[in-house]
């Protein structure tokens, strides 16, 4: 029997969801101005800087690791870096502008989500609620305005699915052709796009039509091949370069290892409290309306499962940021489940989903607020640290030191140290000496440590309080110290 008070409950639920979503959106808009710097933005930004200025992607941050190969990188996020290079030419080398690609990709994901919902007559949710469910996951909240390619890759993955969904409905091979083109661009954007290509290809096997399979495979291969145009030896050269990449070189690809990667993919979904809550929300949305989901969203569930299968086998670890590839599909599953529960008046189950989503929203805001001490002007801090050193010298410094200083110093990344050393000794004094000894052996003129922007591993072992100006360690002298910076100068 229909509950007479349910329409009132439904209105209240939607009003509450809209208010929470608008608050999340407000905090997110504030975060566009006040945001923590991500160290990877320095690495990827440097590639784009050199591409914009000398016509080749370089990695002088990694020069001590790559050697002369750093002057013309064969492996990098190519299409994404090309887009960043274009932004640099238009607006200069500024973190804010480099982050716009992720923001536009977020807008694209929301738009495609709205398209899918409309096509499947899932019309119970307003645009603010749709945006709010995305922002209720702190990983998405963070990466929606970071100069990294994951949100763009999520947009491309969702684009491939929407196009394949059109093929599934119309059975016309042209949609498979378009999907192949987009999936090829995903590989050209980031090598993990291979998982998107694989998921799309496997999906077509469930809706087999030989014209569609050929159109998808040909177009995907054609666009993906752009990646190898400047690599000597083309595909063989790509395989050679990949085999030497640190993440690949230290990974195992045995059958046992591949099976374990598949069986442990759940670790990506439950990496922290925020991800666990979001993953459980999607899972409950499936469980609470499984028959409906299976009938209404068969294509969505199949593609999502195939994407999870492909990405789990291809990635080298369980880093949570690649969960962003899955999140648009998880959001669509949540919204589909909610619409079913609203239509069938399952008040208790709706409240359970609402509590989980609200908990995720709280975690998003709290995680953002915890970052407050790190909301700094990166270029201004870099300049303050640069003033303590002689320009033209080689400096071991955090990756973001490239912003505003890339033309003034030869900058090297601490990651080189972590790539080439198995780990630190247990004694913190030895850890510190090991790091400075490494810098001395490489002939670096300065070791500069920003106590906010530097890698946590470096900040933790440097034993800041014990050091005094004039102390000498491993061939370096502590030339400058304040609450923000340490600057070690190479002893002649």
URJOMO-V605920 format. One record per helix or strand of 2 or more residues. SS is the DSSP state (helix for helix, strand for strand). FROM is the first residue (numbers start at 1). TO is the last residue. If there is no record, write none. Layout:
ss={SS | SS}
from={FROM | FROM}
to={TO | TO}
This chain:
ss={helix | helix | helix | helix | helix | helix | helix | helix | helix | helix | helix | helix | helix | helix | helix | helix | helix | helix | helix | helix | helix | helix | helix | strand | helix | strand | helix | helix | strand | helix | helix | strand | strand | strand}
from={6 | 39 | 60 | 78 | 95 | 100 | 127 | 138 | 150 | 173 | 193 | 210 | 234 | 246 | 255 | 266 | 273 | 290 | 298 | 320 | 347 | 372 | 378 | 394 | 399 | 410 | 415 | 428 | 446 | 456 | 464 | 472 | 476 | 485}
to={33 | 54 | 71 | 91 | 98 | 119 | 135 | 143 | 170 | 189 | 206 | 228 | 244 | 249 | 263 | 269 | 288 | 296 | 314 | 343 | 370 | 374 | 386 | 396 | 402 | 412 | 420 | 441 | 450 | 461 | 466 | 473 | 481 | 490}
